[in-house]
Amino acid sequence: MSGPLEGIRVIDLSRVLAGPWATQTLADMGADVIKIERPLEGDDTRQFAPFIPAVDGVARESIYFISTNRGKRSITVDLRTPEGKELVCDLAVKSDILVENYKVGNMARLGLDHAALSARNPRLIYCSITGFGQSGPYQNRAGYDLIVEAMGGLMSLTGERDGEPMKCGVAIADILTALYSTTAILAALHERQRSGLGQHIDLALLDVQIATLANQAANYLISGRVPKRFGNAHDSIVPYQAFATRDGQIVVAVANDSQFQRFTATIGIPGLGENPEFQTNADRVRNREKLLPLISERLCERTSRQWLEELERAQIPAGPINSLDAVFGDPQITARDLLVEFSQNGSGRPLRVVGNPIHFMRTPLHQEIPPPKLGEHTAEVLAELLGKSQQDIQSLREKGAI
């Protein structure tokens, strides 16, 4: 069965995470994604440790690269050569979307910017992903997730109240930028049906990071109050945080007043809900320093499992703090098809990765194709899309273009 983007072709000139994550999502949806990589080195992440050990002569592979490049075809092109640049131009003419994350100005110097390629293919949707965008005083800076989390305010909101600012455990600015990129690309595809024209999409990690500060940004902009770190607690909902139990920790998310009444009854402090200091969420936020020790003292009396079973019966939102072995051992994860398995590029050893969380009713995702080896599809793509003969391809190799 065809995926929802069957028949759409994508040129992927991006590296590392934000761009490749966006194009992997498009590949999962059925698009033909052609990943253009540098000869010899390829995508930077091919060199990132840790690696899967070599098996039966199959070269070791980077787990980082594997996590974000399934479903693509890889070709190697040297953009520094005239022939290499012309190959990319020719492929862009036959494609719907191009995604790149070069520094501002680099693609123009190569003659591969939106202006140059849209002159040859007016229907091309061209998505540029950078750290700081195509305009502004920081446009020429290199952008990395850590820098953006710091500059964009996220680190100031993350960490223990009296501790140092902390980054997120994953490169969240990159991932969110990838998701915004995919959304923008799909919107541009829809608009193209009306206008017949593609367009340039300008996405910056810093913009996305600030846009996703959500209520925290709104709180500051409206009230003028600079939000502070609350560790695993919430600045505007109480109790909504991690609590220690007899043998570990759990999280409890009591989001409204009726839940609080059930929660206090369940943990054995039923009169707490009638206390004027704690009756409403606003009361509880204002008096959190009085309330939280009472809850903490009670929850320390039983194990995490015992409390989670009790809270589940009372329909109080709560959960364990799982390490990844527990996450992927959870039956809910198996039931939702979040694990994808394929052979490790010919070695015969199964390889498991996290699947796409989108579930379509009629057009299932395509996730069965493993990440490509460097340049695995060069000859195939050039022959199929550009009509290159074996002699043409050999000539390009001799010139160093591929």
C-alpha positions in Angstrom: 0.0 0.0 0.0 1.3 3.4 -0.9 2.4 5.9 1.7 0.8 9.4 1.8 3.8 11.0 0.1 4.2 8.4 -2.6 5.5 10.1 -5.7 7.2 13.0 -3.9 10.9 13.2 -4.3 13.2 14.9 -1.8 16.8 16.0 -2.2 18.5 15.8 1.2 21.5 18.1 1.5 21.4 18.2 5.3 23.6 16.6 7.9 23.6 15.7 11.6 20.1 15.9 13.2 17.6 18.6 12.4 17.5 18.2 8.6 18.0 14.5 8.5 15.2 14.0 11.1 12.8 16.0 8.9 13.7 14.1 5.8 13.5 10.8 7.6 9.9 11.7 8.5 9.2 12.4 4.9 10.8 9.1 3.9 8.6 7.3 6.5 5.6 8.8 4.8 6.6 7.3 1.4 8.7 10.1 -0.2 11.7 9.1 -2.2 14.5 10.8 -0.2 17.9 11.0 -2.0 20.6 11.8 0.6 23.5 13.6 -1.1 26.7 13.1 0.9 30.4 14.1 0.6 32.6 11.4 -0.9 34.7 9.5 1.7 33.3 11.2 4.8 29.6 11.4 4.2 27.2 12.8 6.8 29.2 14.0 9.9 27.3 11.5 12.1 28.7 8.5 10.2 31.8 9.3 12.3 30.0 9.7 15.6 30.5 7.1 18.3 29.2 4.7 19.5 29.4 2.2 16.6 27.8 -1.1 15.9 30.8 -3.5 15.7 31.8 -4.9 12.3 30.2 -8.3 11.5 31.2 -10.7 8.8 33.1 -8.0 6.9 30.4 -5.4 7.1 31.8 -2.1 8.1 30.9 -0.8 11.5 28.1 1.8 11.5 27.3 4.8 13.7 24.2 4.4 15.9 23.6 8.1 15.7 23.5 8.0 11.9 21.2 4.9 12.0 18.8 6.7 14.3 17.9 9.4 11.7 18.5 8.2 8.2 16.3 5.1 7.5 14.4 4.9 4.2 16.8 7.1 2.2 19.0 6.5 -0.8 22.6 7.7 -0.5 24.6 9.1 -3.3 28.0 10.7 -3.0 28.6 14.0 -4.8 31.5 16.5 -4.5 29.9 19.9 -4.7 33.2 21.6 -5.2 33.4 20.2 -8.7 31.4 21.7 -11.6 30.1 18.3 -12.6 29.0 17.6 -9.0 27.1 20.9 -8.8 25.4 20.2 -12.2 24.3 16.8 -10.9 22.5 18.4 -8.0 20.9 21.0 -10.2 19.7 18.2 -12.5 18.3 16.2 -9.6 16.6 19.3 -8.2 14.8 19.8 -11.5 13.3 16.3 -11.1 12.4 16.8 -7.4 9.7 18.4 -5.3 11.6 19.3 -2.2 15.2 20.2 -1.2 16.3 20.4 2.4 19.7 21.9 3.3 21.4 23.1 6.5 24.5 24.8 5.2 25.7 28.1 6.7 24.0 31.2 5.3 25.5 32.1 1.9 27.3 28.8 1.2 24.6 27.4 -1.1 24.6 30.7 -3.0 28.4 30.5 -3.5 27.9 27.0 -4.9 25.1 28.2 -7.2 22.7 25.9 -5.4 20.6 28.4 -3.5 16.8 28.8 -3.9 17.1 31.6 -6.4 19.3 29.5 -8.7 17.4 26.2 -8.4 13.9 27.7 -8.5 14.8 29.4 -11.8 15.2 25.9 -13.2 12.4 24.3 -11.3 9.7 26.9 -10.1 7.8 24.1 -8.3 10.7 23.3 -6.0 10.1 23.7 -2.3 13.4 24.7 -0.8 13.8 24.4 3.0 16.9 26.0 4.7 17.6 25.0 8.3 20.2 27.1 10.2 21.0 28.0 13.8 19.9 31.6 13.5 18.0 32.1 10.2 18.7 33.8 6.9 18.5 37.3 8.4 19.5 39.2 11.6 22.9 40.0 13.2 23.6 36.4 14.1 22.8 34.9 10.7 26.4 33.9 9.9 27.0 32.1 13.2 27.1 28.3 13.4 24.2 27.0 15.4 24.2 24.0 17.7 21.5 22.6 19.9 23.4 23.3 23.2 24.1 27.0 22.2 20.4 27.5 21.2 19.1 25.9 24.4 21.2 28.3 26.4 20.5 31.4 24.3 16.8 30.6 23.8 16.0 30.5 27.6 15.3 26.7 27.9 18.4 26.1 30.1 17.3 28.9 32.4 14.0 27.0 33.0 15.6 23.5 33.4 17.3 22.1 36.4 16.9 22.1 40.2 15.7 25.3 41.8 19.0 26.0 43.5 21.2 24.2 41.0 22.8 25.2 37.7 20.9 25.6 34.4 20.7 22.3 32.6 20.3 21.2 29.0 17.7 18.7 27.9 18.7 15.0 27.7 18.2 15.0 23.9 18.9 17.6 21.3 15.4 19.0 21.7 15.9 22.2 19.6 17.1 20.1 16.7 14.2 17.7 17.0 11.6 20.4 17.3 13.1 22.3 14.3 12.8 19.1 12.3 9.1 18.8 13.2 8.4 22.4 12.3 10.3 21.9 9.0 8.2 18.9 8.1 5.0 20.8 8.9 6.2 23.8 6.8 7.1 21.5 3.9 3.8 19.8 3.9 2.0 23.1 4.0 4.0 24.4 1.1 3.1 21.2 -0.9 -0.5 21.9 -0.3 -0.2 25.5 -1.3 1.6 24.5 -4.5 -1.5 22.7 -5.6 -3.2 26.2 -5.8 -0.3 28.3 -7.1 1.8 25.8 -9.0 4.8 27.3 -7.4 7.3 26.2 -4.7 8.9 28.6 -2.2 11.8 29.1 0.2 11.3 28.0 3.8 13.6 29.7 6.4 13.8 27.8 9.7 16.1 28.7 12.6 16.9 26.6 15.7 16.8 29.7 17.9 13.4 30.7 16.5 11.9 27.3 17.1 13.4 27.1 20.6 11.8 30.4 21.6 8.5 29.6 19.9 8.2 26.4 22.0 8.7 28.1 25.3 4.9 28.1 25.2 3.3 29.2 28.5 6.6 30.1 30.0 7.2 32.8 27.4 3.6 34.0 27.6 3.9 34.3 31.4 6.9 36.5 31.0 5.6 38.6 28.1 2.3 39.3 29.9 3.3 39.6 33.5 6.9 40.7 33.2 7.9 38.1 35.7 11.0 36.1 34.7 10.3 32.4 35.3 12.6 30.4 37.6 13.7 26.8 37.6 11.5 24.4 39.5 13.4 21.1 39.0 10.8 18.3 38.5 8.0 20.5 39.8 5.7 22.9 37.9 5.6 26.6 38.4 1.8 26.9 38.0 0.4 23.4 39.0 0.7 21.8 42.4 1.2 18.9 43.1 2.8 18.2 39.7 6.3 16.7 40.2 8.5 13.8 41.2 8.2 12.4 44.7 10.4 9.9 46.5 8.8 6.6 47.6 10.2 3.9 49.9 12.2 2.3 47.1 12.5 5.0 44.3 10.6 7.8 42.8 7.4 8.4 40.9 5.8 11.4 39.2 2.3 12.6 40.1 0.4 15.1 37.9 -2.7 16.4 39.8 -4.0 18.8 37.3 -7.3 20.0 38.8 -9.1 20.4 42.1 -11.3 17.2 41.8 -8.2 15.1 41.2 -6.6 16.7 44.3 -9.6 15.6 46.4 -9.2 12.0 45.2 -5.4 12.1 45.5 -5.4 13.2 49.1 -8.0 10.5 49.9 -6.0 7.8 48.1 -2.8 8.6 49.9 -4.5 8.7 53.3 -4.7 12.4 54.1 -8.4 13.0 53.2 -8.8 16.3 55.2 -6.1 18.0 53.2 -8.5 18.8 50.4 -10.8 20.8 52.7 -8.0 22.9 54.1 -8.6 26.5 52.9 -4.9 26.8 52.1 -5.1 24.0 49.6 -8.6 23.9 48.2 -7.8 25.4 44.7 -4.8 25.0 42.5 -4.1 28.7 43.0 -4.1 28.1 46.8 -1.8 25.1 46.4 0.7 27.1 44.2 0.8 29.9 46.7 1.3 27.5 49.7 3.4 24.8 48.0 6.1 25.0 50.7 3.5 23.9 53.3 1.8 21.3 51.2 4.6 19.4 49.5 6.3 18.2 52.7 3.0 16.6 53.9 2.6 14.7 50.6 6.3 13.7 50.5 6.2 12.3 54.0 3.2 10.1 53.2 4.6 8.8 49.9 7.8 7.7 51.5 5.9 5.1 53.5 5.2 2.7 50.6 6.9 1.4 47.4 6.6 2.9 44.0 4.7 -0.1 42.7 2.2 0.1 45.6 1.5 3.7 45.1 1.2 3.5 41.3 -1.4 0.7 41.7 -3.4 2.7 44.2 -3.3 5.9 42.1 -4.2 4.0 38.9 -7.3 2.6 40.7 -8.2 6.1 41.8 -7.6 7.5 38.2 -4.9 9.9 39.4 -2.3 10.6 36.7 1.0 9.1 37.9 3.8 7.1 36.5 7.3 5.6 37.1 10.5 7.3 36.2 11.7 4.7 33.7 15.2 4.1 32.4 15.3 3.1 28.7 15.4 -0.6 29.5 12.1 -0.2 31.3 10.7 2.0 28.5 11.4 -0.6 25.8 10.2 -3.4 28.1 6.8 -1.7 28.6 3.9 -3.6 26.9 2.4 -0.3 25.8 5.4 0.4 23.6 5.1 -2.9 21.9 1.4 -2.5 21.4 2.0 0.9 19.6 4.5 -0.5 17.1 7.2 1.9 18.2 10.0 -0.5 17.5 11.2 -1.1 13.9 13.5 -4.0 13.0 15.5 -4.6 9.9 18.7 -6.4 9.0 21.9 -4.5 9.6 22.8 -3.7 6.0 23.4 -7.2 4.8 25.0 -8.6 8.0 21.9 -10.6 8.8 21.9 -9.4 12.4 18.5 -7.8 13.3 18.7 -4.1 14.2 16.1 -2.3 16.2 15.4 1.4 16.1 12.6 3.6 17.3 9.8 3.9 14.8 7.6 6.9 13.7 4.8 7.6 16.1 2.3 8.6 13.4 -0.5 6.1 12.6 -2.5 6.6 9.4 -5.6 4.5 8.9 -5.3 3.9 5.1 -1.7 4.8 4.2 0.7 3.1 6.5 4.2 4.4 6.9 7.2 2.9 5.2 9.9 2.1 7.8 11.3 -1.2 6.6 14.3 0.2 4.6 17.5 0.5 6.7 19.8 3.5 6.6 22.0 3.5 3.5 25.6 2.8 3.3 27.7 5.7 2.0 27.1 6.1 -1.7 25.1 2.9 -1.9 22.7 4.2 -4.5 24.9 6.6 -6.5 24.9 4.6 -9.8 21.2 3.6 -9.3 20.0 7.1 -8.8 22.0 8.7 -11.6 20.9 6.0 -14.1 17.3 6.1 -13.0 16.7 9.8 -12.7 19.2 11.4 -15.0 19.7 8.6 -17.6 23.4 8.3 -17.0 25.1 5.3 -18.6 27.8 3.2 -16.9 30.3 5.0 -19.0 29.0 8.4 -17.9 29.1 7.3 -14.2 32.7 6.0 -14.6 33.7 9.4 -16.1 32.1 11.2 -13.2 34.1 9.0 -10.8 37.3 9.7 -12.6 36.7 13.4 -12.4 36.0 13.2 -8.7 32.5 14.5 -9.0 31.0 11.4 -7.3 
